[in-house]
Amino acid sequence: MLKALTISIVFLLLMPLAFPQCNIVSGKKGMIQDSAKSLNIYYNVAIDGDGSFRSLGADLSCGLSFPDIEAPWSGNNSTTSRISYNFSESIVAVKVFIAYTGVQTQIQPETFTITTNGSVPTLIVDPGDCTQWKINANTISSPHIINSVNAIVTVKSTTPFTTLTLTTGMKSSETGGSSYGLCTTGAVKNNELVVMLDEKEMSLVNIGFYDDTGPVETLNIQPDLQYWVRDPSGKEFKVQVKEVVKDGKNTLIKLIKV
């Protein structure tokens, strides 16, 4: 009995981390916030191409749920569509929910290129409990699996942006169409921040911090606590905060691996 219990505990420790899903907002315009809910960021959406605004009903795929709300839809007529978000504040990160990707009972992968009016973004895809997406720079492709899939994409830029554009339908075989929304919290305002791991500076576009309750805003990291870090490839490792130094607008966070 003790041996079985030990095996079960080891198995649980080796399982991938599962975090609560964010709430979703969509439509022609709306508002999102940073993780601390201290900043309101307003947005509006423009569609170019075969897309439109419509509700396709609620959808639960890959363990990720998209609500029954009006949302930008990229169309399914084998033509290129562009969904553009314009934000009222300059940000360096935001989370985009991509829903209904593919076709029920079929294998129909789709490709998305994401650009900003800042730098070329780094993309981190949370596929839920489905197969991981392919990531090639700022282009992502959904997995070759049957039925439609949902995913949450974290978009990070080294320089602030106010416009984010998703382009899809570049390939004639991509006829499934997708809908889009934003996580209501988790946007990151531009800040002067340096993070060091084992005395080496880390690029902020390549990391995400998590604790037992889910994602943690970088500026909310506390000294002496431990966090999980996930890089764009999905690799996870644990760190301890050695020091947090704040000097006016500047913040330095020093980490060590544990």
C-alpha positions, 0 to 999 in steps of 0.5 A: 500500500505504501509503495503504491502511494509513493508511486502515485505521489511521484506520478503527480509530481511529474505531471505537467502543471495545470493552471486556471483558465483566464476569463474571456472578453471579445466583441468589436470593442471592450476592456482588459486589465493588467494582472493587478487590475490596477490599469484599464486598457481599452481596445477596438477590433478591425477585420480585413478580408473574409471575416466578420463578427458573430457568435458560434456558440459556447465551445469546450475543446482541449479543456479550454472554454470559449463563451457564447459571445459575439467575437471576430471570426476569420471566415472559412472561404480559403481567403486571407483574413486579418484581425487587428486589435488597437489598444488605448495603452502601450503594452508589452504582453497580452493573452489571446484566446484562439477558438474553434480552430479546425473542423469537427470530425476532420483533421484541419490544422490552421496557421496564424502569423501575429505581428505588432507595431512594436517588435516581432513578438515571441509567442507562447502557446497554452494548448490546454490538454491537446497536442502542442502547437508548432511555433516558428518565430511569430507564426504558429500552427495548430496540431494535426488532430481530429476535431477543432481545438482551442488555445491561449497564446501569450504575445510578448514584445521587447518594445511596447505596442498598441496594435496587434494583428492576427493573419490567417487563411494564407494557405488554400487548405485552411478553411476551418476559420477561427474566433478570437478573444482576449484574457480579461487580465494579464496584459503587461504595461511597459516597465523598466525591469531586469530579471537575472537567473544565476547572475545572467540576464534573462530576456523578458519575452521568453519567460512566464512565472507561475505559482500554485494559483496560476500566472504571476505578474512579473512585477508582483514577484516576491523575495524568498518565494519560489515560482515555476518558470515556463519558457516558449518551448513549454519547458518548466523549471523552479526558481527561488527569488534571491533578491528584488531591488527597486530604484525609482522606476527600475526593478531588478529581480535576481533568481536562482534555480532550485 
